[in-house]
Amino acid sequence: MQHNEMIGKVQELAGLPDRGSAERATGAVLRTLGERVAPGLAEHMAAQLPPDLGAHLRAAAQDAGRDGRGRAAGERFDLTAFAGRVSGRAGVPDDAAVRDSAAVLEVLDGALSPELMDKVAADFSADLGELLPSGRARGAG
């Protein structure tokens, strides 16, 4: 999936007023997602995305390496913390951050390989699983 198509879908799904808002939301969610999942998984996800979007995931993975975390462990935080990070990065209220996160994850579900999205879903706690498309949320654990 190409960059413009992804941003357009995020804008539509989240009901955002313009592409700039969709770009900010997508970047904020990808960066936060990159912090939450294992750095190795973030790198694999980035490889399947357009380079400018994958850069958000790679930056989080690189930060994890500098922080001394291995490639197998992401930060552990819940939905409240996830939404708070997205909110701060995108400059939106927490409820909008949850809505935007769900939209970005739905677009990612169509852009990434099913196997990779299965790994993301498996890494999510039950509350974070609420952000995933309904077919994936059942696998969150």
C-alpha positions as MATLAB code, in Angstrom:
seq = 'MQHNEMIGKVQELAGLPDRGSAERATGAVLRTLGERVAPGLAEHMAAQLPPDLGAHLRAAAQDAGRDGRGRAAGERFDLTAFAGRVSGRAGVPDDAAVRDSAAVLEVLDGALSPELMDKVAADFSADLGELLPSGRARGAG';
ca = [
       0.000    0.000    0.000;
       1.314    3.440   -0.942;
       1.744    6.383    1.430;
      -1.068    8.529   -0.007;
      -3.506    5.633    0.030;
      -2.712    4.839    3.667;
      -3.070    8.449    4.814;
      -6.327    8.826    2.875;
      -7.755    5.719    4.537;
      -6.709    6.906    8.007;
      -8.310   10.289    7.319;
     -11.538    8.629    6.195;
     -11.746    6.029    8.982;
     -10.930    8.496   11.760;
     -13.109   11.250   10.280;
     -10.211   13.693   10.274;
     -10.682   17.113    8.662;
      -7.533   17.113    6.505;
      -4.514   15.135    5.369;
      -2.225   16.981    7.773;
      -4.233   15.670   10.713;
      -4.091   12.165    9.257;
      -0.307   12.442    8.763;
       0.176   13.587   12.384;
      -2.084   10.858   13.722;
      -0.392    8.152   11.660;
       3.093    9.239   12.699;
       2.109    9.442   16.373;
       0.495    5.994   16.350;
       3.365    4.357   14.471;
       5.957    5.849   16.824;
       3.994    4.716   19.877;
       3.376    1.286   18.366;
       7.101    1.033   17.697;
       7.768    1.633   21.390;
       5.179   -0.955   22.476;
       6.246   -3.884   20.275;
       9.621   -5.574   20.249;
      12.228   -3.629   18.239;
      12.697   -6.560   15.869;
       8.963   -6.644   15.168;
       8.954   -2.870   14.614;
      11.749   -3.286   12.044;
       9.799   -5.999   10.200;
       6.707   -3.799   10.143;
       8.710   -0.818    8.861;
      10.083   -2.924    6.014;
       6.527   -3.504    4.716;
       5.504    0.167    4.831;
       6.394    3.166    2.674;
       9.806    4.445    3.842;
       8.546    7.707    5.362;
       5.949    5.855    7.459;
       8.296    3.014    8.358;
      10.744    5.631    9.663;
       8.485    6.200   12.698;
       8.743    2.531   13.655;
      12.475    2.419   12.978;
      13.093    5.477   15.164;
      11.368    3.762   18.082;
      13.373    0.567   17.489;
      16.619    2.553   17.399;
      15.695    4.308   20.644;
      15.109    0.901   22.241;
      18.600   -0.167   21.182;
      20.088    2.951   22.726;
      18.113    2.291   25.920;
      19.674   -1.174   26.139;
      16.529   -3.190   25.407;
      17.024   -6.280   23.296;
      15.300   -6.949   19.984;
      12.792   -9.227   21.729;
      11.202   -6.816   24.231;
       9.043   -3.757   23.727;
       7.915   -1.411   26.474;
       4.948   -2.681   28.438;
       2.178   -0.144   28.759;
      -1.600   -0.207   28.619;
      -4.257    1.509   26.517;
      -4.292    4.603   28.736;
      -0.546    5.109   28.308;
      -0.730    4.317   24.578;
      -3.481    6.913   24.086;
      -1.585    9.433   26.205;
       1.542    9.093   24.090;
      -0.417    9.375   20.844;
      -2.331   12.348   22.259;
       0.867   14.194   23.154;
       2.522   13.500   19.830;
      -0.487   14.338   17.650;
      -1.754   17.231   19.791;
      -5.245   15.770   20.230;
      -7.352   14.780   23.260;
      -7.068   11.196   24.545;
     -10.435   10.125   23.114;
      -9.376   11.328   19.663;
      -6.061    9.507   20.118;
      -7.933    6.245   20.741;
     -10.093    6.795   17.644;
      -7.063    7.690   15.524;
      -5.103    4.696   16.839;
      -7.896    2.316   15.884;
      -8.023    3.840   12.384;
      -4.255    3.539   11.877;
      -4.245   -0.053   13.117;
      -7.090   -0.930   10.766;
      -5.117    0.494    7.837;
      -2.010   -1.380    9.004;
      -4.057   -4.572    9.069;
      -4.553   -4.182    5.324;
      -1.014   -2.997    4.600;
       1.056   -5.558    6.504;
       1.220   -9.295    5.993;
      -1.357  -11.251    8.003;
       1.428  -13.102    9.822;
       2.985   -9.839   10.959;
      -0.330   -8.460   12.179;
      -0.894  -11.721   14.052;
       2.381  -11.082   15.890;
       1.318   -7.524   16.731;
      -2.041   -8.759   18.033;
      -0.369  -11.477   20.096;
       1.910   -8.858   21.687;
      -0.983   -6.625   22.747;
      -2.622   -6.746   26.157;
      -6.402   -7.225   26.235;
      -7.116   -3.500   26.584;
      -4.812   -2.600   23.672;
      -6.550   -5.310   21.679;
      -9.601   -3.025   21.660;
      -7.734   -0.878   19.110;
      -7.348   -3.736   16.656;
      -9.853   -4.547   13.915;
     -12.446   -6.948   15.317;
     -11.022   -9.972   13.521;
      -7.633   -9.429   15.139;
      -8.795   -8.338   18.591;
      -9.873  -11.879   19.484;
      -6.250  -12.980   19.222;
      -4.918  -10.297   21.555;
      -3.658  -11.713   24.789;
];
